[in-house]
């Protein structure tokens, strides 16, 4: 069975800016702005300049526009918790495969 056939949820190639917060392999806490390269209901691949610890949990937050007075835009997006499942070096960045602890609705 090919990897595409084994997927639990279809992937979409979509670049979304996200803040990623966690602890890198040196034990340093960080908050970086990066982007997704693809995303599904159960995970995402993000580009990171940091080497992360496998199986550690990180928090993703999607930057929101300034709150509007109309009330149609939510004031903030709650963080999405994800577990680091894999990493691959690609030039000066790491492609980090994340699995969401709770699938997206």
N, C-alpha and C positions, 0 to 999 in steps of 0.2 A: 504494500500500500504506500503510495507516495505521500510526502508531507502535506500536500494540499488536500488529499482525501482524508487525512487524519485530523484536520483542524476541527475544533469544536465550534468555532465561530468564524465567519468570513472576515478577511482583512480588507481594509480600505487604505490605499496609499493616500495619506492625508497629512499635511504639515500643519500642526497646530502649535502655537507658542505655549510653553508650559514652564512654570517654575518647578524645579525639583529640589527637594530638601532631604538630606540624609547625612550619613557618615561615610567617608571614603575609606580606602584600604589603609591609610595612614592614621585613621582614627580622628580625622579632622571633620568637624561638622561644617556643612556647606549649604548654601542656597544659591542655585544657579538658574539663569534663564536659558532655556534650550528649546528644542522643538521635537515633535513626534515625526517619525518618518512613515510609519503606518500604525494603524490602530484597529482594534476589534472590540467586541463587547467584553472580552476577558483579558485583554492585555494591549501592550503597545511596544514599539521599538522607538527609543529616543537616542539622540546624539548627545554624548557627554564628553567633556574634556577630562573628566576624572575617571579613575579606575575605581569601581565600586566593589563591595564585598558580596560574593554570591550568597543568596538566600537572605540577605538583609532586607529590611523594609525601608522604602522611601515614600515620600509624600509628594504627589503632583497637584499643582494648583493651576488652573487656567486663568490667566489674567483677564479681569473683567473691565469694561469701560467704566468711566466715572458714573456713579449713580445718577439716574435722571429723576427729575421731579415728577415725571408721569407715572412712575411706579411700574412700568412695563419691563424694565431691566432689573433682575435680581441684584441686590447690593453686593454679593460675593458668591463665589463658587466654593463649596466645601472641598477640602483636600481629598484626593483619591489615594488610598493606600495601595501600594504595589510591592511585590517581592521581586528582587533581582534574580532572574533565572539563567541568563547567559550574557556574555559579552564577547565582542570581537573588535580588535583594533582595525581601524580604517584610516590610515594617514595619522593625523594628529588628534583624532577623536576616537571614542569607543562607541560602538553600536550596542546599546544595552536593551536586552529583551526583558520586559517586565510583565508580570502576571498580576492583574488586579485581585486584591483580596476579596472584593465583592464585585461581581460582574456589573457592567453598566446597564442601565435600563433602556 
